[in-house]
């Protein structure tokens, strides 16, 4: 007898669902997962080797379960780059920002509680909510993918969620959320519940604007989450972190697994933090390439959403998935996120971006692949 998931006694809210994932196909140019395309510099690789070698001598012992040295260095990085002082007591780290989000939902969400996000946005927020037994509410966005403040405030007032997610820059659309919108939503959330408001800044180093980290001052229910996967070019490391009031950090530790960050992970992250100046230079290159993609896609005739991230959303198509396949036939893998009429491309190296632009020029000439005329350029 063939046994499937639905034949198992899984929770009802998991039935019929699919796991998160993007196609990992063997093609010459992969621009679908928002990775940093530049390998770590050799000097950093050597430093990682030194730190991991030192950590390996004590692998018979458990790692520092509170990751004190790592959290201290992350706090220093945030203070130096965001213009707002945070200390060890304000920072928590986990295995990728996804585990940070999971721990937040385990702490402040769960059965009988709800979370809201403004979609389309990072789909893992809803998936992790479901995994933690937290009810998910899909909040509204405008036609230009910005958050409609009045509609969002109404959704918060009506649903009184326990957790509010604000992704800025937003994935997959790329646009940033103005600080005044975040402040208004925070106030709306406090009036309704009060709720924990999570600002997901996974792509903030690529933004034209500043981090919203200074908004933490005087707002104990506000959390800013970050990752080392994007700007640090360390997707394989799996290191995410948050900054918040010390009480939030204490609360999250109630659900963390013991010794959740390995000694090797901590050693590698510490090595990377010693080379932030070098790594952020790659970010500047990618910002230039992202802006070039926006300009050239618009020159070709595509509609493009303004991007503050390391990727660009472009369209519009009658059948986005058919266009995705045509681009793939040219050896370039981009992302079909399921946003009707749109695709997303990660900013790669200049050579990778050239290959992508050549592909979309070819695809535009095909029947049914021409983008629909934009009513107005997205702002």
N, C-alpha and C positions, 0 to 999 in steps of 0.2 A: 504493500500500500504506500502511495506517495504521501508524504506528510509535509504540509506547508505551515506557514506562520499562523494562519487562521485556524488551523487544527489544534493549536496550542492554547493553553489557558492564559493568553496575554491580556493585559488591561484593555478595556473596550476602546479607550481613546487612541490606542496604538494600532488598532485594526484598520487595514486599508491604507496605511501610511507608507511612505518611502523614506529610506535613509538619506541624509544630506550627502551630496557628492557632485563633483564635476567630472566630465569625461576626461580620462587620462589616455590620450591616443598618441601613438608614435608618429608624429608629424614633424617636419622641419622647424616650424615656428609655433610655439604654444603660448598664447596670450589670453588664457581663459581663467586663470586662478589668482590674479593680482599679486603674483610673486615679484620680488625684486629680481631683475634679470642678471644683476652683476654678482659674480662669485665673491666671497669674502676675500679681502686682500691677504697676501701671503704672510705679512707680518702679524695679522690677527690670527690666521690659522696656526702659526707657530706659538702664539701666546695661548691660544686655546689648548694646544697640545701640552704646553707646560703646566697649565692649571689643572687639566684633566689628569695628567700623570701624577701630580701631587695628590689629587683627590683619590686616585686609584689606590694609593697606599693605605687608605683608611676605609675601603669599601666593605670591610668586615664589620664596620660600625654604621649605625643609622646616620643619615645626614642631619644637619641642623634643621629641626622641624619648623622653626620660626623664620628661617632664612634671613637672619638678622643682617649679615654683611650685604647680601644682595638687596634687601629692601632699603638699606641705608644708601647704597649706591644709586638705586632707582630714584630715591627721594632727591638726591643731589642732582641727578639728570633732569628731573622735572623742575626743580628750583632754578637751575641754570637756563633751561630752554623755554619755560612757560611764564617766567616773570612772577611767580608766586611761590613763596617758601612753603615747602612741605617737609616733614620729618619722617623718621622711621615709623612713628606711631600712626601716620596717615596712609601708609602704603601696605598693600598686601599683594602677593604674587602667587601664581598658579600655573598649571600646564596649559598655556595658551589662554587667550581672552575668553574662549568658550568655557573653560573651567571656571574662570572668574564669574561669568554670567550664570553658570550652573550653581555655583555656591551662593550667589546673591538670591537666586530664585528658591534655592533650598532654605535659605534663611528668612526671606521676606515674602515668598510666594508659597506654593504648595496646595494641597487639597482644600477646597473651600475658598481659595483666594484667586485673584485674577491679575493679569498683566496686560498692558496695552502697548502697541507699537503702531507707527504710522507708515502704512505700506503703499507701494512696494518699498521694502527695506531689507535689512539683513535677515535672511530666512531662518537662521539659527536661533534667533530670539524666540520665535514661535515654536520651533522644534524642541528647544530646551525647556520651554514652558510646559509643553505637553509631556516631556519626559519626567518633569518634576511634579506632575499632577496639578499644575497651575492652569487655570482657565485662560484662554487667549482671546483678546479682543483686537480686531483689526481696525485701527483708526484711520481717518481719511487723510489723503493728500490731494493737492490741487492738480489740475490738468498739466501744469508745468512741473510737477513733482515736488513743489515746495509744500510745507505744512500750512494748511489753511488754519490760521490761528483761532478764529472764531469757532470753526467746526471742531477743532481739536479740543478747545476748552469745553464745548458742549459735551463731547464724548467723554471727557474726564468727569464732568459734573454728573452726567447720567449714569455712568458705569461704576464710578468710585473705585478704580483699580488700586491694588496694593503696590504695584510696580509699574512705572512708566519708563519706556525706552525711547530715547531720542538719539538717532544715529547721525553724527555730523563729523566729517563729510558722509553723506548717505551712500550706502551700497544697496542696489547697483546703480543708482542714478548719478552719483558723484557730487551733487550740490550740497553746500554747507547750510547749516541752520543758523540764522542770526542770533547773537547773544540775547537780544531783547525777546525773541520768541521763546528761547529756553527759559528765561526768567519768568515770563508770563505763564508758561506751562508748569513750572515749578510752583508758582503761587496757586494756580488752579488745582494742582494735585494736593497741596497742603490744605486747601479749603475743603476739598472733597473727602479726605480720608483721616489723617494725612498719609501720603504715599512716599515710597522711595523712588527717586528719579535717577535713572542711569543714563548718563551721556556717554555713548560709545564713540570714542575717538580713535578707532583703529588706524585711520588714515590721516590723522591731523598733521603729521610732519610734512605732508604734501600740500597742505592748504595754503591759499593766498592770505588767509587771516590768522589770528592768534588762537591758541588753545583757550578753552573755556574753563581751565583749571582755576583761575582767580575767582570764579563764581562760587567756589566751595566756601569762601569766607562767610561765616554767619548762616550757612545753610546746611544743617546737620543731616538732612535727608537726601542730599545730593551726592552722587557718586560719579566719578570720571574713570572709565576703563580704557586701557591702552594695550598694545601688543608690541613685541619685538619682531614679529613675522614680516612686517612690511618695510618700514623705513630702515630697520637694522639688517635687512636681507637675511633674516634668520628664521625662515618659515619652518625649517627642519628642527629647530631648537624646541619649539612649543613653549614659549614663555609669554604669559600675559600678566597684567598687573592692574591694580586700581588705586586711586587716591580718594580719600574720603575722611570724614570725621573719625577720630580714634574709636569711637563707640561702634561705628560700622565695621571697622577692622576687627574689633573684639567679637562682634556678633558673627561675622563670617567664619571665624575660627571655631565656632560651635559645630559647624558641619564639615569642616575640612577633614579629609582622611589623614591619619597620622603619617608623618614623613612623606607628604605627597610630592614634594619636589626633590628629585634625586640629587645626590652630591655632584654627579656629572652635569646635570642641567644647571645647577647653581654655578659651578665652575665655568662653564661655557658662557653663561650670561654675564658673569663678572668680567670675563676677558673681553666680551663685546663692548661692555660699558667703558672699558679703558680706551676704546677707539671710536668714540662717538663723533669726533670731529671728522675723521676720515669717512665714516659711514654716511654722515649727513651730506657730504659732498656728492655722493651718488644720488641722494635725494634731489639735489639741485639739478643734476643732469636729467633725471626722470621728469621733473616738473617742466623743464624745457621741452622734452619730447612729448609729454602730454599736451602741452599748449600747441605744439606743432601738429599733433594729430587733430586737435579741435579745428585749427585753421584749415588744414588741408581737406579734412572731411567736409567742411562747410563749402570749401571752394569746389569740391567735386559735385556738390549738390545735396549732400545729406543734411538732415536735421540733427543737431548735437545738443545735448544738455550741458550746461556749464559745469565744469568739473573742478573740484578742489582735492581730488584724490589722485591715485596713480593709475586711473582707468578712465575710459570715456564711454558714455552711452550714446549710441547713434541709431538712426532710423530715418523715416518711419517706413515700415514694410507691411504689405498686405499679408504676407506669410513669412514671418521672421525666421522660423525654423528652416524653411526652404532656402532662404538666403544664407543661413548658417552653414547648410550643407554645401552650397556652391562655393563659399569661401574656403571650407575645408578641402574641397577638391583642388584648390590651389596651394595646399600644403600649410594652411594657416588655421589654427584652432582658436576661435573666440568663444564667448559665453552666451548661450541662450538661457536667460534667467526666467523665462516665462512671462516677462513683461510684454503685453501685446504690442507688436509693432516695433520692438526695439531689440538691439543686441548690445553687448558690452565687450570692449577690447581693453586689455591691460597695456599700459605703456611699457614697451620693451626697449631693447637697444636700438640705436638708429637703423641698423641693418634689418632687424626684425620688423620695425615699424615701416620701413620702406617696402618690405615684402607684403605686409598687410595692406598698405595703401595701393600697391600694384594690384593686389587681389580684388579689393573693393571697386577699383576702377573697371576691372574686367567684368566683375559681377554686375555692375550697374548697367552694362550694355545688354545683359540678358533679359529676355522677356519675363515680366513678372517680378523682376528684382529691383526695378527702379524705385527709389523712395517716393512716398507720397508727398506732394508739395506741402511744405510747412505753412500753417496759417500765420505763424509768427515765430521768430527765433526765440528759443527758450532762454529765460533769464535766470 
